[in-house]
Amino acid sequence: MWEDDDEDEMSNEEFRKQLDAKRKRIEALPVMIIAHEIKRLTDNIVGLIDGEKDELMTCRFMREDAYLIAPKIAGAEGGGLYHLRMENAVIIKKAALSLLASTSMAKAEGLVEPHYLQLLRDEIEKFRLAFLDWINSFDKQNNIDDGWGIFIEDAPK
């Protein structure tokens, strides 16, 4: 009985090591590194904006979009099924495009100096290129039909 407890403890330690290795691999992905930079830049830009001038809640939307990207990358990396990875990828794309649109809104509203917004726009473009490489690495063969017909090549009609 005691021996089993020791074996369980060893397997728990091994499990923790595997989780840590996976986390480190995900954090080292170029898309994740750039996602963290987008979040940092967004925080800095939003910090410069006078909340009373932000009548359209541009800052709120910018933060929400910037903070969504990295967790969705982790979610896509957490599972291997193609359609689940692509679902996360679509959410990431939408958040990045929304953040890009918010930079235009912030510029139009005169909320912050345009050169700060351009830094963020440039980082989003860098992210887009890394994103393309990342999604092209997804294994399309590792998939199942979930009944919704999205991201399934031979989906029932």
Protein Blocks (a to p, Z undefined) as FASTA:
>chain_A
ZZmmmmmmmmmmmmmmmmmmmmmmmmmpmklmmmmmmmmmmmmmmmmpcfklmmnommmm
mmmmmmmmmmmmmmmmmpmbfklmmmmmmmmmmmmmmmmmmmmmmmmnopacfklmmmmm
mmmmmmmmmmmmmmmmpcfklccdehlopaiaklcZZ
